[in-house]
């Protein structure tokens, strides 16, 4: 199946008018804590990729735009930490009842119902998607408020 980053990014592909295949392809390397290195959670990485679609800038000299994007990513990361306890994949895995220890290397493990029962992946995917949706809803409300305020 799709990895954690692909699941989050793919779920929002239509919202940004992205081809689903392209969305899961550009997020493929971020699964399992970035390339299965168990670093930043892939679900969070997927959320950060989406933040780039929302607030990323295209002008390399746009320091204000970069700062706005970094602020958004840090806000989303804090919300993710609040809901999941950690941002790092290895930290989340080590806190599971079964104390999951994964074999080092790049080889993907076989996915099964049992595999996912032992891991927080489904929860983190749901969490990242929900956090991002709430962020967008709040952002739209603020944008609408500001737009209406400037009319007067």
N, CA, C and O atoms as a DFTB+ gen file, in Angstrom:
608 C
 N C O
     1  1       0.816      -1.189       0.000
     2  2       0.000       0.000       0.000
     3  2       0.859       1.252       0.000
     4  3       2.088       1.191      -0.033
     5  1       0.190       2.368       0.037
     6  2       0.891       3.646       0.080
     7  2       1.511       3.860       1.447
     8  3       0.963       3.418       2.457
     9  1       2.652       4.537       1.484
    10  2       3.266       4.823       2.776
    11  2       2.544       6.006       3.432
    12  3       1.615       6.578       2.862
    13  1       2.987       6.354       4.628
    14  2       2.320       7.392       5.414
    15  2       2.309       8.750       4.709
    16  3       1.276       9.420       4.676
    17  1       3.426       9.154       4.155
    18  2       3.505      10.446       3.460
    19  2       2.606      10.448       2.224
    20  3       1.911      11.429       1.959
    21  1       2.623       9.360       1.479
    22  2       1.788       9.255       0.287
    23  2       0.307       9.293       0.647
    24  3      -0.497       9.889      -0.070
    25  1      -0.046       8.660       1.753
    26  2      -1.451       8.619       2.170
    27  2      -1.977      10.016       2.468
    28  3      -3.086      10.364       2.064
    29  1      -1.191      10.808       3.166
    30  2      -1.617      12.175       3.500
    31  2      -1.633      13.045       2.247
    32  3      -2.621      13.728       1.982
    33  1      -0.568      13.026       1.489
    34  2      -0.470      13.874       0.298
    35  2      -1.512      13.476      -0.742
    36  3      -2.158      14.334      -1.343
    37  1      -1.671      12.189      -0.946
    38  2      -2.647      11.708      -1.918
    39  2      -4.074      12.079      -1.560
    40  3      -4.891      12.341      -2.443
    41  1      -4.378      12.104      -0.270
    42  2      -5.730      12.447       0.178
    43  2      -6.106      13.882      -0.186
    44  3      -7.284      14.194      -0.361
    45  1      -5.114      14.744      -0.300
    46  2      -5.363      16.159      -0.589
    47  2      -5.030      16.541      -2.034
    48  3      -5.116      17.717      -2.388
    49  1      -4.661      15.592      -2.859
    50  2      -4.252      15.897      -4.239
    51  2      -5.334      16.662      -4.995
    52  3      -5.043      17.674      -5.632
    53  1      -6.563      16.196      -4.931
    54  2      -7.658      16.861      -5.648
    55  2      -7.841      18.307      -5.209
    56  3      -8.125      19.181      -6.028
    57  1      -7.680      18.551      -3.932
    58  2      -7.866      19.900      -3.393
    59  2      -6.950      20.896      -4.101
    60  3      -7.336      22.037      -4.358
    61  1      -5.732      20.451      -4.410
    62  2      -4.767      21.330      -5.070
    63  2      -4.716      21.130      -6.582
    64  3      -3.875      21.724      -7.255
    65  1      -5.599      20.307      -7.117
    66  2      -5.608      20.070      -8.549
    67  2      -4.419      19.261      -9.030
    68  3      -4.041      19.321     -10.200
    69  1      -3.832      18.502      -8.110
    70  2      -2.687      17.655      -8.466
    71  2      -3.166      16.307      -8.967
    72  3      -4.140      15.759      -8.453
    73  1      -2.503      15.785      -9.944
    74  2      -2.740      14.421     -10.375
    75  2      -2.384      13.498      -9.210
    76  3      -1.317      13.645      -8.615
    77  1      -3.257      12.556      -8.878
    78  2      -3.021      11.665      -7.745
    79  2      -1.692      10.925      -7.892
    80  3      -0.931      10.815      -6.931
    81  1      -1.418      10.424      -9.083
    82  2      -0.167       9.698      -9.324
    83  2       1.058      10.555      -9.052
    84  3       2.041      10.078      -8.484
    85  1       1.003      11.819      -9.455
    86  2       2.114      12.733      -9.196
    87  2       2.239      13.014      -7.696
    88  3       3.347      13.054      -7.162
    89  1       1.117      13.205      -7.025
    90  2       1.136      13.490      -5.583
    91  2       1.794      12.357      -4.801
    92  3       2.616      12.605      -3.919
    93  1       1.435      11.111      -5.123
    94  2       2.032       9.998      -4.376
    95  2       3.480       9.757      -4.801
    96  3       4.279       9.234      -4.025
    97  1       3.809      10.133      -6.012
    98  2       5.195       9.969      -6.461
    99  2       6.123      10.977      -5.776
   100  3       7.210      10.612      -5.330
   101  1       5.699      12.247      -5.691
   102  2       6.578      13.255      -5.081
   103  2       6.708      13.073      -3.569
   104  3       7.640      13.599      -2.960
   105  1       5.789      12.339      -2.967
   106  2       5.864      12.124      -1.518
   107  2       6.420      10.747      -1.151
   108  3       6.574      10.441       0.031
   109  1       6.719       9.925      -2.136
   110  2       7.151       8.543      -1.890
   111  2       8.391       8.433      -1.010
   112  3       8.482       7.514      -0.196
   113  1       9.326       9.326      -1.151
   114  2      10.600       9.231      -0.421
   115  2      10.498       9.582       1.054
   116  3      11.444       9.355       1.809
   117  1       9.369      10.130       1.475
   118  2       9.241      10.603       2.854
   119  2       8.630       9.575       3.800
   120  3       8.528       9.831       5.000
   121  1       8.225       8.421       3.283
   122  2       7.601       7.399       4.120
   123  2       8.566       6.770       5.107
   124  3       9.780       6.767       4.904
   125  1       7.998       6.236       6.182
   126  2       8.757       5.530       7.224
   127  2       9.844       6.419       7.831
   128  3      10.965       5.979       8.087
   129  1       9.482       7.665       8.050
   130  2      10.444       8.579       8.665
   131  2      11.542       9.000       7.716
   132  3      12.714       9.036       8.092
   133  1      11.175       9.319       6.495
   134  2      12.068       9.733       5.402
   135  2      12.970       8.572       4.974
   136  3      14.005       8.297       5.583
   137  1      12.542       7.917       3.925
   138  2      13.345       6.838       3.351
   139  2      13.630       5.692       4.309
   140  3      14.683       5.057       4.242
   141  1      12.672       5.434       5.209
   142  2      12.785       4.356       6.200
   143  2      13.971       4.547       7.153
   144  3      14.537       3.579       7.662
   145  1      14.335       5.814       7.383
   146  2      15.411       6.108       8.335
   147  2      14.855       6.403       9.720
   148  3      15.611       6.627      10.665
   149  1      13.511       6.403       9.840
   150  2      12.828       6.620      11.121
   151  2      13.106       8.003      11.705
   152  3      13.177       8.169      12.923
   153  1      13.261       8.978      10.837
   154  2      13.446      10.364      11.283
   155  2      12.067      11.025      11.370
   156  3      11.174      10.453      11.995
   157  1      11.855      12.187      10.779
   158  2      10.558      12.865      10.867
   159  2       9.466      11.974      10.284
   160  3       9.605      11.449       9.180
   161  1       8.383      11.809      11.032
   162  2       7.266      10.952      10.624
   163  2       6.818      11.301       9.206
   164  3       6.663      12.473       8.863
   165  1       6.615      10.287       8.404
   166  2       6.193      10.499       7.021
   167  2       4.840      11.172       6.901
   168  3       4.621      11.957       5.979
   169  1       3.918      10.874       7.828
   170  2       2.608      11.530       7.794
   171  2       2.774      13.029       7.997
   172  3       2.116      13.829       7.332
   173  1       3.657      13.406       8.918
   174  2       3.942      14.830       9.138
   175  2       4.619      15.420       7.904
   176  3       4.300      16.539       7.503
   177  1       5.541      14.689       7.302
   178  2       6.204      15.171       6.078
   179  2       5.185      15.417       4.971
   180  3       5.281      16.406       4.244
   181  1       4.215      14.524       4.844
   182  2       3.157      14.719       3.857
   183  2       2.400      16.010       4.117
   184  3       2.079      16.757       3.193
   185  1       2.120      16.260       5.388
   186  2       1.435      17.487       5.785
   187  2       2.288      18.715       5.446
   188  3       1.762      19.740       5.012
   189  1       3.596      18.606       5.645
   190  2       4.493      19.728       5.339
   191  2       4.584      19.974       3.828
   192  3       4.690      21.119       3.389
   193  1       4.544      18.902       3.042
   194  2       4.508      19.070       1.581
   195  2       3.260      19.848       1.175
   196  3       3.314      20.719       0.308
   197  1       2.142      19.522       1.810
   198  2       0.897      20.239       1.528
   199  2       1.007      21.705       1.935
   200  3       0.498      22.587       1.242
   201  1       1.666      21.958       3.049
   202  2       1.860      23.344       3.495
   203  2       2.621      24.142       2.445
   204  3       2.366      25.331       2.255
   205  1       3.546      23.492       1.770
   206  2       4.264      24.152       0.685
   207  2       3.333      24.510      -0.463
   208  3       3.498      25.549      -1.102
   209  1       2.362      23.655      -0.722
   210  2       1.374      23.956      -1.759
   211  2       0.531      25.168      -1.363
   212  3       0.110      25.952      -2.213
   213  1       0.298      25.303      -0.077
   214  2      -0.558      26.381       0.427
   215  2       0.203      27.694       0.626
   216  3      -0.287      28.756       0.243
   217  1       1.389      27.629       1.217
   218  2       2.089      28.861       1.599
   219  2       3.497      28.976       1.017
   220  3       4.199      29.950       1.288
   221  1       3.911      28.003       0.231
   222  2       5.260      28.057      -0.326
   223  2       5.409      29.191      -1.324
   224  3       4.455      29.564      -2.008
   225  1       6.606      29.729      -1.399
   226  2       6.848      30.823      -2.344
   227  2       7.699      30.303      -3.508
   228  3       8.392      29.293      -3.390
   229  1       7.628      31.006      -4.611
   230  2       8.392      30.595      -5.792
   231  2       9.533      31.552      -6.110
   232  3      10.396      31.245      -6.932
   233  1       9.537      32.700      -5.464
   234  2      10.594      33.689      -5.675
   235  2      11.701      33.448      -4.651
   236  3      11.456      33.583      -3.452
   237  1      12.911      33.097      -5.089
   238  2      13.976      32.792      -4.134
   239  2      14.367      33.973      -3.249
   240  3      14.988      33.779      -2.203
   241  1      14.018      35.179      -3.647
   242  2      14.348      36.363      -2.847
   243  2      13.232      36.737      -1.863
   244  3      13.372      37.695      -1.102
   245  1      12.142      35.994      -1.879
   246  2      10.978      36.308      -1.039
   247  2      11.170      35.786       0.386
   248  3      10.658      34.724       0.738
   249  1      11.900      36.528       1.189
   250  2      12.176      36.113       2.573
   251  2      10.902      36.093       3.411
   252  3      10.740      35.238       4.281
   253  1      10.006      37.029       3.149
   254  2       8.744      37.083       3.884
   255  2       7.904      35.835       3.591
   256  3       7.305      35.251       4.494
   257  1       7.871      35.441       2.321
   258  2       7.140      34.237       1.931
   259  2       7.731      32.985       2.549
   260  3       7.001      32.107       3.009
   261  1       9.059      32.902       2.559
   262  2       9.727      31.757       3.188
   263  2       9.398      31.705       4.669
   264  3       9.105      30.642       5.217
   265  1       9.452      32.867       5.310
   266  2       9.155      32.923       6.741
   267  2       7.719      32.498       7.024
   268  3       7.461      31.796       8.001
   269  1       6.789      32.918       6.178
   270  2       5.385      32.531       6.353
   271  2       5.227      31.021       6.235
   272  3       4.480      30.406       6.996
   273  1       5.933      30.429       5.278
   274  2       5.869      28.976       5.121
   275  2       6.478      28.263       6.320
   276  3       5.897      27.302       6.824
   277  1       7.626      28.712       6.781
   278  2       8.272      28.090       7.943
   279  2       7.378      28.196       9.175
   280  3       7.296      27.265       9.975
   281  1       6.712      29.335       9.318
   282  2       5.793      29.524      10.449
   283  2       4.650      28.509      10.372
   284  3       4.265      27.921      11.383
   285  1       4.116      28.310       9.177
   286  2       3.037      27.338       8.985
   287  2       3.513      25.932       9.323
   288  3       2.825      25.198      10.033
   289  1       4.677      25.554       8.824
   290  2       5.217      24.214       9.091
   291  2       5.434      24.017      10.589
   292  3       5.107      22.960      11.129
   293  1       5.978      25.019      11.256
   294  2       6.221      24.892      12.694
   295  2       4.914      24.810      13.480
   296  3       4.832      24.087      14.473
   297  1       3.905      25.538      13.046
   298  2       2.584      25.456      13.668
   299  2       2.010      24.049      13.510
   300  3       1.535      23.453      14.477
   301  1       2.058      23.525      12.291
   302  2       1.538      22.176      12.025
   303  2       2.321      21.124      12.805
   304  3       1.737      20.175      13.328
   305  1       3.636      21.288      12.885
   306  2       4.477      20.340      13.629
   307  2       4.102      20.326      15.105
   308  3       4.045      19.263      15.721
   309  1       3.846      21.492      15.669
   310  2       3.466      21.568      17.084
   311  2       2.123      20.885      17.323
   312  3       1.960      20.163      18.307
   313  1       1.170      21.107      16.437
   314  2      -0.136      20.436      16.549
   315  2       0.038      18.919      16.452
   316  3      -0.600      18.165      17.186
   317  1       0.900      18.486      15.549
   318  2       1.157      17.054      15.375
   319  2       1.769      16.473      16.649
   320  3       1.360      15.407      17.109
   321  1       2.746      17.176      17.216
   322  2       3.370      16.726      18.474
   323  2       2.346      16.648      19.601
   324  3       2.349      15.699      20.386
   325  1       1.475      17.641      19.677
   326  2       0.436      17.649      20.714
   327  2      -0.449      16.413      20.614
   328  3      -0.807      15.817      21.630
   329  1      -0.801      16.028      19.398
   330  2      -1.715      14.903      19.208
   331  2      -1.031      13.544      19.257
   332  3      -1.653      12.552      19.639
   333  1       0.234      13.485      18.877
   334  2       0.902      12.189      18.746
   335  2       2.069      11.983      19.707
   336  3       2.630      10.889      19.778
   337  1       2.429      13.011      20.434
   338  2       3.510      12.895      21.407
   339  2       4.890      13.181      20.853
   340  3       5.757      13.681      21.570
   341  1       5.098      12.877      19.615
   342  2       6.418      13.016      18.992
   343  2       6.260      13.427      17.542
   344  3       5.178      13.327      16.964
   345  1       7.347      13.886      16.971
   346  2       7.398      14.181      15.542
   347  2       8.258      13.140      14.828
   348  3       8.124      12.933      13.622
   349  1       9.126      12.501      15.570
   350  2      10.072      11.533      15.014
   351  2       9.486      10.121      15.015
   352  3       8.978       9.648      16.032
   353  1       9.563       9.467      13.880
   354  2       9.055       8.107      13.695
   355  2       9.636       7.142      14.730
   356  3       8.887       6.402      15.368
   357  1      10.946       7.140      14.903
   358  2      11.594       6.210      15.840
   359  2      11.082       6.402      17.262
   360  3      10.909       5.428      17.994
   361  1      10.838       7.645      17.659
   362  2      10.325       7.912      19.003
   363  2       8.928       7.331      19.175
   364  3       8.615       6.755      20.217
   365  1       8.093       7.481      18.162
   366  2       6.734       6.928      18.238
   367  2       6.771       5.408      18.292
   368  3       6.049       4.796      19.079
   369  1       7.605       4.798      17.463
   370  2       7.698       3.336      17.451
   371  2       8.202       2.800      18.787
   372  3       7.732       1.762      19.252
   373  1       9.147       3.490      19.404
   374  2       9.717       3.002      20.664
   375  2       8.736       3.119      21.827
   376  3       8.924       2.479      22.862
   377  1       7.699       3.926      21.668
   378  2       6.711       4.094      22.731
   379  2       5.546       3.112      22.625
   380  3       4.681       3.079      23.500
   381  1       5.521       2.331      21.584
   382  2       4.446       1.345      21.419
   383  2       4.592       0.243      22.460
   384  3       5.689      -0.025      22.951
   385  1       3.472      -0.389      22.788
   386  2       3.477      -1.482      23.770
   387  2       4.502      -2.547      23.430
   388  3       5.182      -3.078      24.308
   389  1       4.603      -2.847      22.163
   390  2       5.489      -3.926      21.714
   391  2       6.937      -3.482      21.552
   392  3       7.782      -4.287      21.161
   393  1       7.244      -2.218      21.844
   394  2       8.604      -1.684      21.683
   395  2       9.175      -2.100      20.328
   396  3      10.132      -2.871      20.254
   397  1       8.590      -1.594      19.293
   398  2       8.963      -1.989      17.935
   399  2      10.404      -1.605      17.629
   400  3      10.804      -0.448      17.764
   401  1      11.150      -2.581      17.223
   402  2      12.517      -2.359      16.761
   403  2      12.544      -2.813      15.310
   404  3      12.262      -3.973      15.007
   405  1      12.881      -1.904      14.430
   406  2      12.908      -2.274      13.015
   407  2      14.332      -2.602      12.601
   408  3      15.302      -2.082      13.151
   409  1      14.421      -3.467      11.631
   410  2      15.732      -3.836      11.101
   411  2      16.292      -2.653      10.323
   412  3      15.562      -2.010       9.569
   413  1      17.573      -2.360      10.494
   414  2      18.152      -1.263       9.717
   415  2      18.166      -1.610       8.236
   416  3      18.124      -2.779       7.854
   417  1      18.225      -0.602       7.434
   418  2      18.320      -0.819       5.994
   419  2      17.175      -0.195       5.244
   420  3      16.320       0.484       5.813
   421  1      17.177      -0.440       3.966
   422  2      16.207       0.190       3.086
   423  2      15.068      -0.743       2.677
   424  3      14.113      -0.304       2.037
   425  1      15.158      -2.013       3.035
   426  2      14.171      -2.990       2.582
   427  2      12.823      -2.773       3.266
   428  3      12.732      -2.834       4.492
   429  1      11.791      -2.524       2.490
   430  2      10.446      -2.350       3.043
   431  2       9.944      -3.682       3.579
   432  3      10.149      -4.737       2.978
   433  1       9.282      -3.604       4.724
   434  2       8.725      -4.819       5.309
   435  2       7.375      -5.120       4.675
   436  3       6.713      -4.227       4.147
   437  1       6.972      -6.387       4.731
   438  2       5.678      -6.771       4.193
   439  2       4.580      -6.129       5.030
   440  3       4.636      -6.144       6.260
   441  1       3.591      -5.572       4.363
   442  2       2.477      -4.924       5.056
   443  2       1.334      -5.914       5.219
   444  3       0.942      -6.601       4.275
   445  1       0.816      -5.970       6.419
   446  2      -0.318      -6.840       6.711
   447  2      -1.141      -6.182       7.810
   448  3      -0.739      -5.167       8.379
   449  1      -2.276      -6.759       8.096
   450  2      -3.113      -6.238       9.178
   451  2      -2.341      -6.281      10.496
   452  3      -2.424      -5.356      11.304
   453  1      -1.604      -7.346      10.699
   454  2      -0.796      -7.499      11.919
   455  2       0.298      -6.431      12.002
   456  3       0.574      -5.897      13.076
   457  1       0.903      -6.132      10.883
   458  2       1.943      -5.097      10.813
   459  2       1.393      -3.764      11.323
   460  3       2.025      -3.092      12.138
   461  1       0.207      -3.391      10.833
   462  2      -0.357      -2.095      11.202
   463  2      -0.937      -2.071      12.615
   464  3      -1.028      -1.006      13.225
   465  1      -1.326      -3.221      13.136
   466  2      -1.837      -3.272      14.513
   467  2      -0.761      -2.879      15.517
   468  3      -1.068      -2.362      16.591
   469  1       0.487      -3.120      15.173
   470  2       1.608      -2.861      16.074
   471  2       2.171      -1.447      15.939
   472  3       3.038      -1.054      16.719
   473  1       1.697      -0.688      14.975
   474  2       2.311       0.602      14.665
   475  2       1.309       1.752      14.766
   476  3       0.099       1.551      14.663
   477  1       1.835       2.960      14.968
   478  2       0.954       4.135      15.070
   479  2       0.611       4.756      13.713
   480  3      -0.023       5.810      13.662
   481  1       1.018       4.125      12.628
   482  2       0.934       4.739      11.300
   483  2      -0.476       5.202      10.918
   484  3      -0.646       6.328      10.451
   485  1      -1.467       4.366      11.107
   486  2      -2.827       4.742      10.716
   487  2      -3.283       5.949      11.529
   488  3      -3.905       6.867      10.994
   489  1      -2.971       5.944      12.822
   490  2      -3.324       7.077      13.681
   491  2      -2.618       8.360      13.230
   492  3      -3.237       9.423      13.191
   493  1      -1.342       8.270      12.894
   494  2      -0.615       9.488      12.509
   495  2      -1.096      10.022      11.160
   496  3      -1.110      11.233      10.940
   497  1      -1.485       9.130      10.265
   498  2      -2.037       9.553       8.969
   499  2      -3.348      10.299       9.193
   500  3      -3.569      11.369       8.626
   501  1      -4.209       9.729      10.020
   502  2      -5.484      10.397      10.337
   503  2      -5.234      11.744      11.007
   504  3      -5.858      12.750      10.670
   505  1      -4.322      11.740      11.949
   506  2      -4.008      12.953      12.697
   507  2      -3.489      14.053      11.772
   508  3      -3.967      15.186      11.829
   509  1      -2.524      13.729      10.930
   510  2      -1.949      14.724      10.015
   511  2      -3.012      15.270       9.064
   512  3      -3.056      16.473       8.809
   513  1      -3.858      14.400       8.544
   514  2      -4.915      14.838       7.625
   515  2      -5.921      15.735       8.334
   516  3      -6.364      16.742       7.782
   517  1      -6.276      15.365       9.552
   518  2      -7.230      16.163      10.330
   519  2      -6.627      17.534      10.690
   520  3      -7.281      18.565      10.535
   521  1      -5.395      17.531      11.163
   522  2      -4.718      18.790      11.510
   523  2      -4.673      19.708      10.293
   524  3      -4.943      20.904      10.401
   525  1      -4.333      19.147       9.141
   526  2      -4.229      19.969       7.940
   527  2      -5.597      20.520       7.534
   528  3      -5.714      21.684       7.149
   529  1      -6.620      19.688       7.622
   530  2      -7.975      20.151       7.305
   531  2      -8.425      21.270       8.227
   532  3      -9.021      22.248       7.774
   533  1      -8.145      21.134       9.516
   534  2      -8.502      22.179      10.481
   535  2      -7.717      23.460      10.200
   536  3      -8.255      24.563      10.292
   537  1      -6.449      23.298       9.860
   538  2      -5.625      24.463       9.501
   539  2      -6.250      25.205       8.318
   540  3      -6.377      26.429       8.349
   541  1      -6.639      24.466       7.276
   542  2      -7.229      25.102       6.098
   543  2      -8.542      25.797       6.434
   544  3      -8.795      26.908       5.969
   545  1      -9.377      25.148       7.237
   546  2     -10.659      25.758       7.604
   547  2     -10.432      27.061       8.373
   548  3     -11.081      28.069       8.093
   549  1      -9.523      27.041       9.331
   550  2      -9.223      28.249      10.102
   551  2      -8.599      29.326       9.227
   552  3      -8.911      30.508       9.371
   553  1      -7.716      28.917       8.319
   554  2      -7.065      29.873       7.417
   555  2      -8.105      30.538       6.522
   556  3      -8.047      31.746       6.294
   557  1      -9.042      29.765       6.020
   558  2     -10.077      30.324       5.157
   559  2     -10.957      31.305       5.922
   560  3     -11.368      32.329       5.376
   561  1     -11.247      30.998       7.177
   562  2     -12.055      31.908       7.991
   563  2     -11.310      33.215       8.233
   564  3     -11.897      34.293       8.144
   565  1     -10.028      33.123       8.538
   566  2      -9.216      34.324       8.759
   567  2      -9.118      35.126       7.465
   568  3      -9.282      36.346       7.477
   569  1      -8.850      34.450       6.351
   570  2      -8.748      35.137       5.059
   571  2     -10.056      35.852       4.713
   572  3     -10.040      36.982       4.225
   573  1     -11.179      35.194       4.965
   574  2     -12.488      35.774       4.685
   575  2     -12.731      36.990       5.583
   576  3     -13.245      38.012       5.127
   577  1     -12.363      36.873       6.846
   578  2     -12.519      37.980       7.792
   579  2     -11.698      39.188       7.341
   580  3     -12.200      40.311       7.317
   581  1     -10.448      38.955       6.989
   582  2      -9.565      40.039       6.548
   583  2     -10.108      40.670       5.270
   584  3     -10.119      41.893       5.130
   585  1     -10.553      39.837       4.347
   586  2     -11.096      40.337       3.079
   587  2     -12.326      41.212       3.338
   588  3     -12.448      42.291       2.759
   589  1     -13.231      40.757       4.197
   590  2     -14.440      41.523       4.502
   591  2     -14.113      42.804       5.265
   592  3     -14.776      43.824       5.080
   593  1     -13.112      42.755       6.106
   594  2     -12.709      43.908       6.910
   595  2     -12.154      45.024       6.015
   596  3     -12.369      46.205       6.285
   597  1     -11.444      44.644       4.957
   598  2     -10.823      45.654       4.089
   599  2     -11.839      46.320       3.160
   600  3     -11.531      47.332       2.531
   601  1     -13.042      45.760       3.071
   602  2     -14.072      46.360       2.220
   603  2     -14.608      47.655       2.824
   604  3     -15.089      48.524       2.097
   605  1     -14.530      47.789       4.129
   606  2     -15.138      48.936       4.813
   607  2     -14.181      50.060       5.036
   608  3     -14.556      51.088       5.600
